[in-house]
Amino acid sequence: MAEPTLWIGADWNPEQWPRDVWRTDVELMVRAGVNLATVGVFSWSSLEPRPDEWRIDWLVDVLDLLHEHGVRADLATPTASPPPWLARLWPETSAVTAEGVRLSPFSRNHFCPTSAVYRERCAAVVQALLDRCAGHPAVALWHVGNEFGQTCFCDSCAAAFRVWLRERYGDLDGLNRAWGTAVWSQGVGDWDDVLPPRAAPYLHNPAQLLDFRRFASDAQLELFRAQRDQIRSVDATTPVTTNFMGFFAGVDYRRWARELDLVSDDSYPDPSRADAVVDSAMSSDLMRSLGGDRGWMLMEQAASTVNFRPHNAAKSPARLRREVFQAVARGARGLCWFQWHQAAQGPERFHSALLPAAGTDTRHHRMVAALGTELAGLPDLGEVPRAEVALLFDWPSWWAGTQRDLPSDRLDPLAQLRRWYRVCWQRGVLTDVLGSGDALDGVRLLLAPSAVLLDDATVARLRAWVRDGGHLWFGPFASAVDETTRLRQGPFPSGFADLLGVRGEEWHPLPDDQLDPDADPSRSADPDRSALSLSKRRQSTVALVPTDLGAGLPRGRADIWAEWLEVDSADVWARFQGGPADGGPAVLTSAAGAGRVGLVSTVPDAALLDAVLGRALDLARVAVPPAVPDVERVVRGGLTFLINHGQEVRTVPVPGATTDLLSGTRYRDAVELHADEVRVLTKEEV
Ligand code: GAL
C-alpha cells in the first residue's frame, strides 16, 4: 500500500484494554482519519510475562485488526521499559544514578544501556517480535524503543566508557592531555582509574563531563543500531525510526539522525505559554534539517493536557489546530498523537488522548476527528525548500555551554538560540538548524548565537566559507573552547578575531544589582537566608547605544553579558553605555574576503536584536517577506501556509489570486485572518 500524503495517527496501547474494546477503537480511528497506529511501545511484559515465555498472539491479532480496517502499524520494539522480572533476576540491568542509587522498576526506562544481559534480553524479545510480525501487511514502520535518553553511572558503564575513551584517544597520554589531568592531581596512570562523573565534592573535570555525554549518547545509539540491524536482517525494506524529543540534551541527535530511515519527533509545547509556538516551530525546523531528504514526522503530541508538568493547562482546539498546521507547513510527513485511547490506569490516566475517557460524544473528540479528516483531505504537499538562513547548533557545544564552571550560568545556549530564532520566525524567514559538519550549500547567512565550542576543523571550514562569500554572525562567548573544553588561547572570538578586526580580551558577565554582602549566599551557612538573598537578586542591564555606522538602530539594553573587545578595523554598530565594558563595542561587523563576519557580544533586548539581525539579513541579501505580527508564514511545495497565532485580525499581503484549500475562499492580493485562523493557499493563479 502506497504511503498516504500524510500519516495521521496515534500511539495505541490495546494491551491496556479488554479485547472487546479493540474493534470499536479501530473503527473510531478510521472515522477520525487515522491511518497509522503505533503499537507495542511498552508491551514487553505483555509479550514475555516470564523469561522466554512468549505471548505474541495478541499482537498479531492487533495487527490483523488494523489491517482489516486499512490502518497501518508503526510497530515498536518494547525495550524502553523492561518487565519487573528483569530487574529481579538481573539487578545489574537497572541503571544507577550519579549518586549511586540503583533505579527500580514500576516506572519506565530504568534500564542500563550497557548491561550485557539487558542487551541479550532485548535481542530475544525483538527476535520473537520479528518471527511473528515481520512481513505482516499492516507494518509500515518500525519504531525502536522509545525516546532514548537514559544515562547510567554503574560499573558496566564505567567499563564501556573506558573502551570508548581508548578508541577516542588511543592511549593514556592522549587521554591525560585531552582531559587536562595535570589540574587538581587527576593524572590517570591506569585505565581502571577512569570513572564516569559520579557524585563528587566540587566541580568535575569539564573534559570528563563532556566525553561522558558523548559516550552516553553513543552507548544508546549502539542499542538502537543493534535493534535496527536485527530488524533489517529480516525486513530490509520497511523503514526504521525512533522518536526524538526536540532539543533534548540527553543524546546528540545529529549523530543519531544519519542512522534513521525516517526522523520522528515528540513535541509537547506548554499551552500556558503563548510563545511556545515559536519553540515548536524551532523544533520542527531542527527535525526537518536532521531529516534532510528523508523528511520527518511528528510522532507524538498532546491533543490537550499532559500530565507531566506540575500544573497542566488544557490546549484549546484552535491552538491544537495551529500547532498541527505549523508542523505540516514545516515539512512533516506525518502527524501523530500520544495517544489514541486515554489510559484508565497508570500515571498517564490524566493525559489527554484523541478518544477521551468521556467518550466520543464530546467536543474534544469531535474536534480531533474533524481535524484528522481535514488533514487527510490535503493534497500532495511537496517539500519545504532549503532555507537561506541557518542556525548553527551542535550538541557538544550545548553541553559545554551548560557546564557549571563557566563565567555565567545565565547565558543559556538554548535560550540564546531561541532569541535569535525568534527574530527569523517573526520576520517569516525560514531557518534551518545545522551542525558544524553539515553542508552549507545555499546558505547565505549562518547565525551562531551560542557557539561556545568549535573544533579546529570547523573553525577552518567556516573561515573558508566566509572568504567564499558566506555571512557568519556570532553571539556572545563564541569559540571559547575546543572539542576537549580546552580554553582557546589568544584573542577571542578565537579563529575569527582577525576576520572581524577585533581582539577580545575578557568576558564580563554583568554584575547583579548591589546586594547586602552579608546576604551573599556564598557567605551564608543558613540555607533559608541564601534562598532569600537569591530571590532578591536582580540582574542589572546596561544601555546599548548605536554609533554613526549603526544609525537607524534603536537604543537598547544589554542583559547578562558583556565582552571587552579592542577594535582594530571592524565597523561598530552599537556600544555599551555603563557597566564593565562602558564605551566598548557591543555589535560589530567586518567584510572578510567575499563574505562577512559579525559579532553581537551581549544579550540585547528583542527590539535591538531584531534590528541588528534585520540588517544582517539585508547584507546577506536574504529575501524577507513583509512581516505581519503574530502571523507565521511558510511556503511548502506550491502552498503558502498562514497561521495567525495572535488574537487580532491580521491582513497579509499575498500578491495575485489565491484560494484557501481549507475553506475554499478566494483572495486577491491580501488575505485576512482572524485570531487562531489557518489558511493553506494554493499557488497564485496567473
Ligand atoms: C512521551 C512518551 C509517551 C508518553 C508521552 C506523554 O514522552 O513517549 O509514551 O508518555 O510522553 O506525554
Boltz pocket constraint, residues with backbone or C-beta under 6 A from the ligand:
constraints:
  - pocket:
      binder: B
      contacts: [[A, 146], [A, 147], [A, 266], [A, 268], [A, 300], [A, 302], [A, 306], [A, 307], [A, 338], [A, 348], [A, 351]]
      max_distance: 6.0
